[in-house]
Amino acid sequence: IKGLYQGFSVSVQGIIIYRAAYFGVYDTAK
């Protein structure tokens, strides 16, 4: 269970970073 939770938190972190980068690029491109 702990390993599953750790993997989940890593993927959530990746999604947050990805979305932040996506919105940053989108904002710059405007």
Backbone hydrogen bonds, N-H to C=O, Kabsch-Sander energy under -0.5 kcal/mol:
donor,donor_aa,acceptor,acceptor_aa,energy
5,Y,1,I,-2.5
6,Q,2,K,-2.4
7,G,3,G,-2.3
8,F,4,L,-2.2
9,S,5,Y,-2.5
10,V,6,Q,-1.9
11,S,7,G,-2.1
12,V,8,F,-2.3
13,Q,9,S,-2.2
14,G,10,V,-2.2
15,I,11,S,-2.3
16,I,12,V,-2.4
17,I,13,Q,-2.5
18,Y,14,G,-2.7
19,R,15,I,-2.9
20,A,16,I,-2.5
21,A,17,I,-2.6
22,Y,18,Y,-2.6
23,F,19,R,-2.8
24,G,20,A,-2.1
25,V,21,A,-2.5
26,Y,22,Y,-2.6
27,D,23,F,-2.5
28,T,24,G,-1.9
29,A,25,V,-2.6
30,K,26,Y,-1.3
